[in-house]
Structure formats: C-alpha cells, structure tokens
C-alpha cells in the first residue's frame, strides 16, 4: 500500500487514538481499511487475526539469528526487550518462501504433556509501549532467511511502511580477535554523517560478505527509511552462546537511540559471571591466558577501534584458532 492510500481525515492523518477504533494487541487502536502485506499474518495473543494498529512514532528494533548473531548477542538483546516490556504479538511472516527446512528445520514441542505441535522457523514481530517513551517499539526477531533476500526485505519494508515506522535499528554480533576482559567494541553504520555523530558510531570500513542485517539496512535507506546498525564484537575463542556481556553492550546502544532507560535486569550480573568463568579458563590454560594477554596488548595499542575492526579477517582467525586446537589436541579446550 502506498502512502496515498493511507486512511486520512479532512484534518490530516488518522487520530492515533480514535474513539471508534477497534482494539489490537495490548489495546493498540487499529486503522480500518489497511490491507495486509502478502505473506504476513497479524495475530493477537491467542493467534486471532487482527488489523494493523496505529502506533506512536514507532521505532523498529531487529535482530536475526544465524551468521549475524555471534554468541546469540543480538537476538538475546531483542528477546530481553520483549520480556522486560511485555511485548505483544503483532505479525508473522510466512516462512514457506524464505527458508530451506533442511537447513532450518521445524521443531516439535509438547503441548500439555500429551499432544505435540510443529513450530516453523519464521520472522515474528511484536509491539510494546515502554514506560516514559513517546514512541511505541516494534521488535523483530527471526532467523536469517536462506533464500530470496530481496523479496524478504520488500515484504518487511511494506509492513514498515504500513506501520509508519520512523527509524529502524538493526542489531548484529560478529566474531573478532577482541579480548573478553575489555569493554565490548560496538561499531555500526548510519544513514547519514549527522546520525553517525549523534549516536557516536565508530564507523567500520569493513568490505566483504554481508548478512541479512546489512541487506535490510541498505534496502531501508534506499526506501527513505532511516536505518542504523550496531555490531558487537564477540571474542572468537569463547563464541558459545550466550554472551551476556555483548548483549548488554548492544542494549546500551539501543538505549541511546530510544532515549529512554532500558532496564537490564539480571544481565549485568550474568555478564560478570560470564567474564569470571572465562577468566578461570585462562588461568587453567596457560596458552589461552597468553593468547588473551596478547590480544589485550594489541587492543590497548589501538587508537582507533574502527581500524581494528576493519582488519578482521574471519578466515584468518578461524585458521589461527584451528592451528591452536590441533596443537592442544582433542578435548583440551572448552568453557
């Protein structure tokens, strides 16, 4: 649907709180006459179809599991926001066109301990109204699609248009040669030099393969939707999820964009426990400890974080670590 088809009144845009509007998830008013995006279904808590709600200057925060989500840091950040702000289900994109079910297999889960149901991989959106915020927040969490990325982004952009999203924030996490003992480096890209300065983004000069996060951001900007991405650097030698320290770093950047407090709950304590566990590992393993100290010295010598990120070579990191593991022998490394 184009903007010219949006419901309007003689006085301008539709009142975001019309008295005769029907209710959507969590009581959000809805706009009659909005058509759904092909492939999308909008549902409430009970899975009942609903209409597209009218939201207050909405901001979308997105993360995708998979290649873009080292240590589950990005998807963990969006999941945390869903929980602390009691996000209500809003929409789901049909997965049939975008996923290879032999790669991302559906899951079976028990219902009431008797029956079973199939849960298909999907991209799901929810909506919430954080306390003190002048904007409603749309949260997107899904798995990186296996195919048809451009069509996937077109479907998302049409819904973004219908929801009248003002800004898109995309979260990601990458494996890097960064020590776990230092603050998590967060780089990113913005839609303008002014926005980069506003959000204190350390611009990355990375060139190479990208994931759905990079493609979606590019498509948003091309469509005229302001889009920002934040990437947390996760130590490659402790890549196993979860990584609460990286999740906290991303949430702190989200807080900058939303301009409201993002409650971190138990995450800071979990981050401290995670770091202590890795510290114990480095004490027990002299070679790992030496390796971490080398990373610390190298990082302390860097004066520009973006220079460090731009030098990351994933293949070289993997090859170096594989050589280390071969030297140590099977079963000698783990957390």
N, C-alpha and C positions, 0 to 999 in steps of 0.2 A: 504494500500500500504506500502511495506517495503522500507527502505532507499535504498536498492539495485535497486529499480525500479524508483528512482527519476531521472528526466532528468539531464544529465550531458554533459559537453563538454570535448574534449581532454585535455583542460587546467584546468579542475576542475569543481566545481559547476557552475550551470547556473548563468550568469551575472544577478544581481538583477535589472538591468535597460537595458535589451536588446533592441536594436533599432527596432526590428521587432515584439516586443511583442504587443499583443492586450491589450486594456485597461479594467481595472476593476473599482470598486468603487473608486471615487476620483482620477482616473488616475493611480492607482497602476498597474504595469505590471503584467501579468499573465503567468503561465507556461502551455504550451500546453501539453496535454497527461496526466494530473493529473486526476485520477478518483475520483468521489465524494464518501464520506462516505455514506454507506447505511443509509437512514433516514434523511440525511442532504440535504438541497437545498441551493445553493448560489444565492443571488439576489443582484441587484443594487438598487438605489433609487426608481426606478419605478417598482420594483418587477420583472425585467427581469433577467432570469438565466445568470450567469456569471461563469468564471473559477476561480480556486484558484490563488490568487495573490502571487507574490514574495514579501516578506516583509523583512525589515532590522532588523535583530536580534530581532524578536518580543518578547514582554513580554505580557502575558495574565493576566488581572485583572478580577476576577469573583466574583459575589455575587448572592445569591439565596433568594428569598422572602420566608417567612414562618417561620418555627421553628428556623432557623439560623439567623433571621433578626429582633431582638428586636428593637422596635421603628423605623423600616424601615431604620436603620442607615447604614447598609451595602449596600442594594440596592440603597439607596439615594446617597451614595458615587459614585457608578458606574454610576448612572444616571447623576450626576453632571459632571463627566468626559466626558460622551457622549456629553453633551451640550457645555462645555467650549472648547472642542477640535473638535467640529463639526464632530463627528464620523459618518462614512458612513456604511450603512447596508452591512454585509458580508455573514452571514449564519444563517439558522434557522433549528432547529432540529424538525422533525415531532413529534407532541405530542401524537399521537394515541397510541403508545406503552407504554407510561410512566405516563399518567395522568388518574385519575378517574374523569370523568367530572361531577359526582355528588358531588365531593369534591371541585374541582377547575372548576367551571362552565365557559363555554364560555360566553363572553359578547357581547351584542348588542349595536352598536353605530350608530348614524345618520351620513349620508353622504350627504352633500349639503342640509341638512334640509328636504330632500324628501325621499331618499332611505335609507335602513339600511344594515349593514353588520355585520357578525359574526366575532369576534376576539377570536381565540382559545388560550388557555394557551400554552406557548411554551418557549423554550430556544433560545434566539437570540444573535448573535454575531455581533459586529461592529468593525471597524478599523479606526485608526486615526494616524496622524503624528504630535505630539506636537512640538511646536517651540523649537528649541535648543536641541532636543533629537536625539541621534544617533540610537534610536530604534523606530520602529512602535509599537503601542499599540493596542492589541486586547482586546475588552471589552465584557464580557459575563454577561448577566443578564437574569434571568429566575425565575421560581417557582420551589421549591423543588419537584422533581417527587414523585408520590405516589407509584410507583412500579418499579421493575426491575432496581434497582440502579446499579448493576454491569454491565448490558448491557448498561445502560445510560453512565456510565463512560468509557466503551470501545469505544462507538461512539465518545465521546468527545476526548478521547486520540488519536484516529485515525486522527481526524481533527487537533489536536495539533501537531501530527507528520507531517502531510502534510504541515502545515503552518510553520514548523520548529521553533516552539516556544521554546525559550531558558529558560524562567523562568515563573512559574505560581504563581500568588499572589491571595489568596482566602480571602475574607473579610466576617466577621460574627459579630454578636452582640448578647449578652446574657443578661438576666435579672439577676441582682445581688443586694445584700444589700450594695450598694455604695451610698453616698450622692451626690446630684446634685450640691452641692456647691464646690466640689473638682474637680481637673483635672480628666478627664475620664481615668480610668485604661485600658490599652491595653495590652493584653497578646497574646501569639501565639506559634506556633511551626514552626520549620525549618527542613531542610533536612540534616543538619549537625551541629555539635557544632560550627564550624567556621562561618557558616552563621548566627547562633543564635547570636554569638558575634558581627558579622558585622552589623546586623540590630538591635542590642541592644534589643533583645527579652527577656522579662521576661517569662521564661518557666513555663507553667502550669503543675501541676501534677494531673490534673483532670482525674478521671476514671469514666466512666458511659456512658449513652446513647449518641450517636453522630448523626449528621445530614449528609446531602449530602456533606457539606463542608469538614467534616472530612474524609468521604469515598473517595471523589475525590482527596484530598491531598495525602492520603495513596496510592491510585492507581497510581498517578503521580510519587511518589517517587519510588514505586516498578518498574515502567516502565523506570526509569532512568531520569525522567524529574524533575529538581529542583523545589520544590514547598514550598511556605511559606504561613502560615495563620496568620491573625491578627484578634483578637476578642476584641471588645469594650464592656465594662461593662455599662449597662443601668440601672438606678435606677428603681427598680421594682414598686415603688409607683407612678411613672409617666411613665408608659410604653406605653402610647398612642403615636402613630406616629404623626408628625415626631419628631426626636430628632437631631436637627442640631449640637448640641454640640458633640454628639458621632460621627456624620458623619465627622465633622472637625477633630476629633482625628484620625479616620481611614485614612482620606486623607493625614494627616501629615506623617503617616507611609508609605503610598504608595509613597509619595514624597521621602522618604529615599531609597526605592528600585529603583525607576526610576532615581534618582539622577538628577532631574530637578525640577524647581519650578512648583508646582501645584496651579494655581490661585484659590483662594477660593471664589472670587466674594462677594456676599451678605451673605454668610454663617456665617462668624464671627458675623455680626450684628444680624442675626437671632438667633444665639446661645445665645447672650447676652439677647435678648428679651425673649427667652425661659426660661433662668435661672431667669430673673426678674419676669416672670409670676409665676414660681414655688415658688419663694421667697414670693410673695404676698399671695399665697395659704397657705404657712406655717405660715405667720403672722396671717391670718384669722382663722386658725385652730390650736389651742394650742397643741392638741395632736399630730398632724402631725409635728408641729415645734419641740416638744420634741423628737419625733422619729428621725427626721433628726439630731438633736444635738447628740443623742446617736450614730448614725452612724458616725458622724464626729469625735467624741471622740474615737470610736473604730478604725476608719481608721487612725487617727493620731497616735495611739499607735502601728499600724502595722509597722514593719520594713521591711517586705518582701511582696510585692504585690502578688507574686505567692502563698504565704501561704494563703492569704485572699481568692484568687480565688479558691484554692483547697478545701477550707472549705465550699464553696457554696453548699447548698442543696436546689434545686428548690422546692421540695415538702414542705420542712420545711418553706421556705419563703412564699409560697402560703398559707399554713395553718395559719401562723402567721398573715398575712395580712387579711385573711378572718375573723379571730377572731376579728381583729381590726374593720373591717367593720360591723360585727354583733353588736359590742358594740356601734358603732356610729349610726346605724340604716340606712334604705334605703334612697338613695338620698342625703346623707350628705357629699359625697366625690366626687370630680371631679376637673378638671382643666379647 
